[in-house]
Amino acid sequence: MNSLKELFKNKDKNLCSVFFTAGFPQLNDTVSIIKSLEVNGIDFIEVGLPYSDPLADGPTIQHSSEVALNNGINLDIIFDQLIAVKDEVKTPLVLMGYLNQVLKYGEERFCEQCVACGIETVILPDLPMLEYENHYKKLFAKYGISNVFLITPQTSEERIRKIDALTETFIYVVASASITGAKGEISQDQITYFERIKAMNLKSALIVGFGISNKTTFDTVCKYVNGAIIGSAFIKFLESNGVEKIDEFTDGILK
């Protein structure tokens, strides 16, 4: 069974995921970050693939991608880093990147490397649903890879239900129709949105991302969904405090 499916089967509330950019702050920090996040109780980890034109990412994650690319990171190095940690870490890892990265690297080669690293789930925000249905669904199934779709407050109920039918792990619930980054507290409009999605009684787990930055926002969204992803706030913490103090960040969210 997919490791995320197994996780959601055993835990369906207050799931905490953390996003970080591979190769940031330093080229070889990827393994240390993953190990530290596991030790400190993070439920699943989202590994960002640095990209020069990340359409969904705000300035913080864009900056981390720029630093990582300047450090010399590339997909081959990232896959080597993930292979190195495969047998030491049990926490599910998810890759988040962009379709052009997959195309440039080679679709089959990308999938083969995912399998070699133990990656079973990917998030490609710019992968069109029609393209997924016509091509990538079959390709990913061949390699045991599940795809995560994103929804926003503007996504129609019809599309959400179609996404739910196609989903094998979780639906990425974008907290607001914007790029990534901390936005302050959760608004009443966002709560209404979360309540609407919850009331649809979808089969898939619901994980909120974009704008979750502290314990307050994490605890708030978890009243309506299965969990949340923290990205930009963690990137800022890493840049200011380094890998050695990750426990301070996770304690601030989970305790």
N, C-alpha and C positions, 0 to 999 in steps of 0.2 A: 504494500500500500504506500502511496505517496506520503512522505514524512509530514507534510502539512495537513493532509487529511487525517493522519493518525493523531497529530497534535490537536486539531479541532474536535476530534472524536472524544478526546480525554479532557479537554478544557475549552469551554465555550464562552467564558467571560473574562474581561480584563486582560486580554492578550496584548502584550506589549512587544512591538517590533521597533527596531532602530535601523535607520538608513545611514550608510556612510559611503563615501566615494573611495573606491579602490585607488591606492597610490597616494593618498592624502592622509596626514600632512607630509609624510615621507614615503618614498617609493615602496619600501618594504614593511610598512606598518600594517598591511592588510591582515596578515595572520595574527598579529598581536591584538588587533582590535576585535577580531572575531572571537578569539579565545577569551578575552576579557569580558566581552558582552555575554558569552555563555556562562562564565563563572558567576557573573552578577545577575543572572536570572532572566535575561531577555528571552522571550519565547521563540521568536524567529528573526532572522537578520536579513536585511535587504542590502545587497552589495551593488552599488552604483557603478556603471561602466562609464568612465569619463568620456565626454563627447564635446566637440567644439561648437555645436549648435543645438543645445538641449532645449527644445521648445517648451517643455513643461516646468523647467526649473527656474527658480528665482535667483537673485544675485548671489546669495550665499553658496548655493550648490554650484552655480556657474563658476564662481571663484574657485571652489575646491576642484572642479574639473580642470580648470586652467592650470592650477598648481600641479595637479597630478600629471597632466600631459607634459608640462615643463619638466617634471621629475623623470620623464621617460617612460611612463606607464603605457602599456598597450594590451590588447586582448590576450596575446600569447603569455605575457608576464602574469596577467591576472589569473589565467587558467592554471599556470604553474603554481601560483601562490595558493589557489584553492585546492589543487591536488595535494599540496603539501600538508594541508590541514584536514583533508577529508577523513582520515581515520582517527583523528584526535578530537573532533568536534561532532556532537550529536544534534546540536541545534539546527533546525532546517534553515538552509540558505536559499534566498531568492535573488535572481539577477534582474536588475532594472537597467535597461538601456534603450536604444533606438533602432528602428528597423534598418536604417542605412548601415549601421555597424554590422548587423547580421549579414546583409547583402554583400558588403565589402569583404568580410571575413570568409564568406562562403557558408550557405545555409547548412549543408550537410556537415561541414567541418565544425561549425558552431555547435550544432546539436551533439556531435560526437564528443566534443570537448566538455559540454555540459554533463554528459553521461560519465565521462572519466572523472569529473569533479564531484559527482553526486548531486548535481543540480537538477531538480525535478520541476521547478517552477520559474517562469520568466514573466517580466512585465515590460511590454513594449508599447508605450502610450500612443505612438503614431501608427500602430498596425491597424489598418481598417478592418472592420468586422467582415466585410465581404471578402477581402483578401485572405483573412483567416479561414473563413468557411471554405473557400475555393482551393486553398493551397496549404496553409500552415497547420490547419487542424490535422490533416493526414500526416504531414511531415512530423509534427510534434508527437503525435500518437505513436509513430514508428519508434521514437526514442524515449517514450515515457515522460514527455515534458508537458506540463500544463501551462496554459496561458491565462494571465489575469487581465481582465478588462476594467476600465475606469468608468465611473459614472459621476455626473455633476448635478447640481440642483436643477439644471435645465434639461437633463436627460428625460425623455418621455417614458411613461410607464410601459408602453409597448417595447421600447428598446431595452429597458431594464429587465423585463421578463425574458426577452430573447437572450440577453447576456447571462441571466441566471441559468437558462437552459444549457448554454454553452460552457458554463463555468464548472471546473472540477475542484477548485480549492476555495478561493475567496474572491469577492468583488471589492475592488478598491473604491471606496466611497470618498471622492474628493470633497473636502469640507466646504469649499467655495469655488466659484468659477474664476479661478485665478492661477498664477504660478505658485510654486512652493515658497514657503517662508512663514515665519511666525507672524500671526495677525492679532495677537492680544487675546482677549477672552472670547468664548463662544457666544455668538449672538442668538437672539430669540428666533430670527429667521433660519439660522442653521439648525437649531433645535427642532423647529417645525419640519424642516427637510428631513432630519434624521427620524423623526416620528413617522413621517409619511413612508419612508423606505421600510422602517421596521414593521409598519402595519401591512405591508405587502406580503408578509410571511414567505419570503423567498427561501429556497432550499440551501442557498450558499451562505457561508460565513460572510459577515460584513466587517471590513476593516477600514477605518477612517484615516486619511492622510491629508497633508497640506494644512499647516497652521497649528499643529499640535506641538506645544513647546514646553509644557511644564506639567506638574502633577494636577493642577486645577483643570486644565483643558483636557488632559488625559482622562481623569476621573469623570468629567462631565460627559464626554462623548461615549464612554463605556456604559453609561446608563441606557443607551439606545442601540448600541452595536456590540459586536463581539470583541473589538479591540481597536488599537490605533497604532499608527506608525509615526515615529518622531525622527525628523531628518535635519532640517536646517539648524535647529537648536543644538543638536548633537555636533554638527559640523563646526559651529561657532565655539562650542566647548572644547573640542579637540584642538582647534587652532590656538585657543588661549591657554589651555591647561595641559595639553599633551596626552598621550596614550596612557601614561602611568596613573592618571587620576580618574579613569573612566568610572570606577566604583562610586565616586562622588556624584557623578551625573545620574547613574542608574538608581542610586539610593534616593536621590531627590524626586524621582518619578514613582518608584515602587514602594517606598517606605513612608 
